[in-house]
C-alpha cells in the first residue's frame, strides 16, 4: 500500500473540498498543552501525522479522543504534564518540536528528541533555542535530545529572528503566552498557519497583537483556558489542486481554497495561461492550452511557497518555453528533481537554481517520493506522462494529502494503490 499506480493522460475536472491544514492542525494540537482541561480542534485533515501527534500528547499525560470520522480531536490536558517526547514518534514529523515551548512554561522542563520528518534539507533549531534562551530557558542538546529547563519560569524579552522561521515563531509565541512580562518577535513568520495558531491562543485567553505582520507582541498572562477551534483550510493542498488543473488542461473548483493565501502562486498560474475565478467559498482554475513556462523564486510568506516548488517545476517541465526556479528556503527541495529526470524532464540544477526546458509530455517510469510535496509533485508528473508510473514510498503523500487517490479518481484520474 506504499505504492501508487498512476495512468498518464487524464484531464482533471470537477470539484474538490480542501480540509484543514496539516501545518496548522499539528501546531494547534501541541498548543493545547498550554491549558488544563478539554480543548477541541475541528476541521482536521485525515492524515497520519494527526495520529502521531495524538500519540505524543497521550504520552505526555493527555487523554486524546479522535472522532469516528477523524475530523475532530478532543485533548484533555492534565494539571501535571509529562515532559519527555521520545524519538520513535518525534522522528516521524517535524511538527513535534512544537511541544517544546508549551512544555517549558507548563512543566518547567522538556526533553524533546531532535525531530525528523521530510528530507528537504537542514532545518536547525538554533532560532528556537536562541529565542527561548533569551527568555530565560537553560537549553542544551544531549544524546539526541533538546534538554530545556526553566524552574523559575520564563520572562518576556525582545527577540529578533535572523530568518522568519515558522517553527521558531510558533514555539516562542506559545511559550511567551504564559511568561512574565512582554515578548516581541521581530522578523516573525507571517504564514496563515502562524496567524491561525495565534488566533487559537487568543481564544484561550492569550494577549497577542501583530499577527500577520513582521512584529508579533505577546503580553504574558497567568493562565489560559481550553477552547474549541476550527483548523484553517490547507493552502498548500489548495495550491496543489490549482497546479493540477493547469498541468492537465483541466477545470477544478477548489472548495475552501482561499485566494488571499495563494496570491503569488495563483498569479504565476495566470501568467502560465490559466483562468482563475473566485467563488463564494473557494476558487476555480481552468486551463485550455499547454501552459507557458514561468520563472519562480521561493520565499517566506507572502512569497511563493517552498512547498509548491515541486509543482511549479513539474508544470514547467511540460510547459512551452524555458524557465528558472530558485529555491531560497530549503536547499534539499531539489532532491525531487532526480526523480523527475527519470520521467524524461529536462532540468538542470546549479546550486539553488533549477533551469527547466519544457517538453510536450513526460515518459512513465518507476519513481520514489522523498517527502510529502515531492510525492504530490510526482503524482502530477505521472498524470502528464505517457503510460503507467509507479510511485514508491507513497506514505509520504498520505502525511499531507487526505485520501489523495480517491480525490484524484473523482476528478477523472486513473490512480490506485499498488
C-alpha positions in Angstrom: 0.0 0.0 0.0 3.1 2.3 0.0 2.9 2.5 -3.8 0.7 4.4 -6.2 -0.1 3.4 -9.7 -0.9 6.4 -11.9 -2.0 6.2 -15.6 -1.0 9.2 -17.5 -3.1 11.3 -19.9 -6.1 12.3 -17.7 -7.7 15.7 -17.8 -8.8 16.6 -14.3 -12.2 18.2 -14.0 -14.7 18.5 -11.1 -14.8 19.8 -7.6 -12.6 19.0 -4.6 -13.0 20.1 -1.0 -9.9 21.1 1.0 -9.7 20.1 4.6 -7.8 21.7 7.5 -4.1 22.5 7.1 -1.6 19.9 8.2 0.8 22.7 9.2 -1.8 24.3 11.3 -3.6 21.3 12.9 -0.5 19.8 14.4 0.6 23.1 15.9 -2.8 23.6 17.4 -2.7 20.2 19.0 0.7 20.9 20.5 -0.5 24.3 21.8 -3.4 22.7 23.6 -0.9 21.7 26.2 -0.9 25.3 27.5 -4.4 25.0 29.1 -5.5 22.3 31.5 -8.9 20.9 30.6 -10.5 19.8 27.3 -9.7 21.6 24.1 -11.4 20.6 20.9 -10.0 21.1 17.4 -12.3 20.7 14.4 -11.8 20.5 10.6 -8.8 18.2 11.0 -7.1 16.7 7.9 -7.4 12.9 7.9 -3.6 12.2 7.8 -1.2 10.0 9.6 0.6 12.9 11.3 -2.5 13.8 13.3 -2.4 10.2 14.8 1.3 10.6 15.6 0.7 13.9 17.4 -2.2 12.4 19.3 0.1 9.6 20.5 2.7 12.1 21.5 0.2 14.1 23.6 -1.1 10.9 25.1 2.4 10.0 26.3 2.7 13.5 27.9 -0.3 12.6 30.0 -3.2 13.9 27.9 -6.4 12.0 27.1 -6.9 12.3 23.4 -10.1 11.3 21.6 -10.3 11.4 17.8 -13.9 11.4 16.4 -15.2 8.5 14.4 -14.9 10.4 11.1 -11.4 11.6 12.2 -12.1 15.2 11.5 -12.2 16.3 15.2 -9.9 15.8 18.2 -10.6 16.5 21.9 -7.5 16.8 24.0 -8.0 16.7 27.8 -4.9 18.2 29.3 -3.9 17.4 32.9 -2.7 19.8 35.5 0.6 18.0 35.7 2.3 17.1 32.4 5.0 14.7 31.4 7.9 16.4 29.8 9.6 13.8 27.5 9.0 13.4 23.8 10.8 10.2 22.5 12.5 9.7 19.2 10.2 6.9 18.0 7.4 9.4 17.5 9.3 12.7 17.0 11.3 11.2 14.1 8.2 10.9 12.1 7.2 14.6 11.9 8.9 17.9 12.3 5.9 19.5 14.0 6.6 17.5 17.2 9.2 20.2 18.1 6.2 22.5 18.7 5.6 20.8 22.1 8.9 22.4 23.3 7.6 25.9 24.1 4.4 24.7 25.9 6.3 22.1 28.0 8.9 24.7 29.1 6.2 27.0 30.5 3.8 24.3 31.8 6.2 21.6 33.1 9.2 23.9 33.6 11.3 21.4 31.7 11.3 19.5 28.5 13.2 16.6 26.8 12.3 16.5 23.1 14.1 14.3 20.7 15.6 16.1 17.7 12.8 15.9 15.1 12.7 14.1 11.8 10.1 14.5 9.0 10.8 15.3 5.4 14.2 15.1 3.8 14.3 18.6 2.3 17.5 20.0 3.8 18.9 21.1 7.1 16.5 22.8 9.4 18.4 23.5 12.6 16.7 24.5 15.9 19.0 27.5 16.6 16.3 30.1 16.1 14.0 28.1 18.5 16.7 27.7 21.1 18.1 31.2 20.9 14.7 32.7 21.4 13.7 30.5 24.3 17.2 31.1 25.9 16.7 34.8 25.7 13.5 34.3 27.7 15.4 32.5 30.4 15.4 28.9 29.5 18.5 26.8 30.0 18.8 24.6 26.9 21.3 22.0 25.8 21.4 19.3 23.2 22.5 16.0 24.7 22.3 12.4 23.3 19.9 13.4 20.5 17.5 15.4 22.8 16.8 19.0 23.3 17.0 19.3 27.1 15.3 22.5 28.4 14.8 23.7 32.0 13.1 26.8 33.4 12.5 26.1 37.1 11.6 29.8 37.7 9.5 30.2 34.5 10.3 32.5 31.6 10.5 36.2 31.3 9.3 38.2 28.3 12.1 39.6 26.1 12.7 41.3 22.7 13.6 38.6 20.2 14.8 39.2 16.6 14.9 36.2 14.3 17.6 36.0 11.7 15.2 34.3 9.4 11.3 34.4 9.6 11.2 30.7 10.8 7.7 29.4 11.1 8.5 26.9 13.8 10.6 29.3 15.9 7.9 31.9 15.7 5.4 29.4 16.9 7.5 28.0 19.7 8.4 31.4 21.0 4.9 32.7 20.7 3.3 29.8 22.6 5.9 29.9 25.4 5.5 33.7 25.7 1.8 33.4 26.4 2.5 32.2 30.0 5.6 34.2 30.8 6.1 37.2 33.0 6.2 40.4 31.0 6.1 41.2 27.3 7.8 39.4 24.4 8.2 40.9 21.0 9.2 38.8 18.0 10.8 40.8 15.2 11.2 39.3 11.7 8.4 36.9 12.7 6.9 34.5 10.2 3.7 35.8 8.6 2.2 32.5 7.3 -1.6 32.0 7.7 -0.8 28.9 9.8 1.0 31.2 12.3 -2.0 33.5 12.3 -4.3 30.6 12.9 -2.2 29.5 15.9 -2.2 33.0 17.3 -6.0 33.3 17.0 -6.3 29.9 18.7 -4.1 31.2 21.6 -6.2 34.4 21.8 -9.3 32.3 22.1 -7.6 30.6 25.1 -7.0 33.9 26.7 -3.6 35.0 25.4 -2.8 38.6 24.7 -1.2 38.8 21.3 -1.1 41.6 18.7 0.6 41.9 15.3 -0.4 38.6 13.8 0.3 38.5 10.1 3.0 41.3 10.4 6.8 41.2 10.9 6.4 42.1 14.6 4.3 40.0 17.0 3.8 41.2 20.6 2.8 38.8 23.4 1.9 40.0 26.8 2.2 37.1 29.2 -0.8 36.0 31.3 -1.0 33.8 34.3 -3.2 31.0 32.8 -5.0 30.0 29.7 -8.3 28.2 29.3 -9.4 25.4 27.0 -11.3 26.3 23.8 -12.8 25.0 20.6 -11.2 26.0 17.3 -11.7 25.1 13.6 -8.4 24.5 11.7 -7.6 26.8 8.8 -8.0 25.3 5.3 -4.8 24.0 3.8 -3.4 26.5 1.3 -0.7 24.0 0.0 -3.3 21.4 -0.8 -5.4 24.1 -2.5 -2.3 25.2 -4.5 -1.6 21.6 -5.5 -5.1 21.2 -7.0 -4.6 24.6 -8.8 -1.4 23.4 -10.4 -3.0 20.0 -11.2 -5.7 21.8 -13.2 -3.2 23.9 -15.1 -1.0 21.0 -15.9 -3.7 18.6 -17.2 -5.6 21.3 -19.2 -8.3 20.7 -16.6 -11.0 22.6 -14.8 -11.1 22.2 -11.0 -13.3 24.0 -8.5 -11.5 24.2 -5.1 -13.9 24.5 -2.2 -12.5 26.1 0.9 -9.5 27.4 -1.1 -8.6 30.9 -0.2 -7.1 33.0 -3.0 -5.7 35.6 -0.5 -3.4 32.9 0.9 -2.0 32.0 -2.5 -1.8 35.3 -4.4 1.8 34.9 -5.7 1.3 31.2 -6.8 -2.1 31.9 -8.5 -0.6 34.9 -10.3 2.1 32.6 -11.7 -0.7 30.2 -12.9 -2.4 33.2 -14.6 1.0 34.0 -16.2 1.1 30.4 -17.4 -2.2 30.8 -19.1 -4.8 29.6 -16.5 -8.1 31.3 -15.9 -8.8 31.7 -12.2 -12.2 32.9 -10.9 -13.3 33.2 -7.3 -16.5 31.7 -5.9 -18.3 32.2 -2.6 -16.3 29.5 -0.8 -13.2 28.9 -2.9 -11.9 29.4 -6.4 -11.9 27.7 -9.8 -8.8 27.0 -12.1 -9.3 26.3 -15.8 -6.7 25.8 -18.5 -7.4 25.2 -22.1 -3.9 25.0 -23.6 -0.4 23.9 -22.9 1.0 26.1 -20.1 3.6 28.7 -20.7 6.9 28.5 -18.7 7.1 30.8 -15.6 10.1 31.9 -13.5 9.7 31.5 -9.8 11.7 32.2 -6.6 10.5 30.6 -3.3 10.4 33.0 -0.4 8.8 33.1 3.1 5.1 34.1 3.1 3.7 36.0 1.3 6.1 34.9 -1.3 5.9 31.8 -3.5 5.7 28.8 -1.1 8.6 26.4 -1.0 6.0 23.6 -0.5 4.7 24.3 -4.0 8.1 24.3 -5.6 7.8 20.6 -6.9 4.5 21.6 -8.5 5.9 24.6 -10.4 8.9 22.6 -11.6 6.6 19.9 -12.8 4.4 22.4 -14.6 7.5 24.0 -16.2 8.7 20.6 -17.3 5.8 20.2 -19.7 5.3 24.0 -20.4 6.1 25.9 -23.6 9.5 27.6 -23.2 12.3 27.6 -20.6 12.2 28.7 -17.0 14.3 29.3 -13.9 13.2 28.2 -10.4 15.2 29.5 -7.5 14.9 27.8 -4.0 15.6 30.2 -1.2 14.1 28.3 1.8 15.2 24.6 1.9 18.3 23.6 0.0 17.2 19.9 -0.1 14.0 20.5 -2.1 15.8 19.8 -5.4 16.1 16.1 -4.4 12.8 15.9 -6.1 14.4 16.7 -9.5 16.4 13.4 -9.5 13.1 11.5 -9.7 11.5 13.9 -12.2 14.5 13.3 -14.5 13.5 9.6 -14.6 10.3 10.8 -16.2 12.2 12.5 -19.0 12.1 16.0 -17.7 14.8 18.4 -18.8 16.0 20.0 -15.7 19.5 21.2 -14.7 20.3 22.1 -11.1 23.1 24.6 -10.2 23.2 25.4 -6.5 19.8 26.8 -5.6 18.7 27.3 -9.1 17.0 24.9 -11.5 16.6 25.6 -15.2 13.9 23.8 -17.0 13.2 23.3 -20.7 9.7 22.3 -21.3 8.7 19.3 -23.4 5.2 18.3 -24.5 4.9 15.2 -22.5 6.8 13.2 -19.8 7.5 9.5 -20.0 6.3 7.0 -17.4 8.9 5.3 -15.2 9.2 4.0 -11.6 10.0 6.8 -9.2 10.1 7.3 -5.4 8.7 10.1 -3.2 11.3 11.6 -0.9 8.9 13.9 1.0 5.2 15.0 1.1 5.4 17.7 -1.5 7.8 15.8 -3.8 5.4 12.9 -3.7 2.4 15.1 -4.7 4.6 16.6 -7.5 5.4 13.2 -8.8 1.8 12.2 -8.9 1.1 15.3 -11.1 4.1 14.5 -13.2 2.8 11.0 -13.7 -0.6 12.4 -14.8 1.1 14.3 -17.7 3.3 11.3 -18.7 2.6 8.6 -21.3 1.9 5.2 -19.8 1.8 3.9 -16.2 4.0 5.3 -13.4 4.6 3.5 -10.1 5.4 5.8 -7.2 7.2 4.2 -4.3 7.1 5.4 -0.7 3.7 7.0 -1.2 3.2 7.0 2.6 4.9 10.4 2.4 2.0 11.7 0.4 -0.5 10.4 2.9 1.1 12.5 5.6 -0.1 15.7 3.9 -2.9 14.9 1.4 -6.0 13.3 2.9 -7.3 10.5 0.7 -5.4 11.8 -2.4 -6.0 8.8 -4.7 -9.8 9.0 -4.1 -9.9 12.7 -4.8 -7.9 12.3 -8.0 -10.3 9.5 -9.1 -13.3 11.8 -8.5 -11.6 14.2 -10.9 -11.2 11.6 -13.6 -7.7 10.3 -13.0 -6.8 6.6 -13.1 -4.9 6.3 -9.7 -4.8 3.4 -7.4 -2.9 1.8 -4.5 -0.4 -0.7 -5.9 
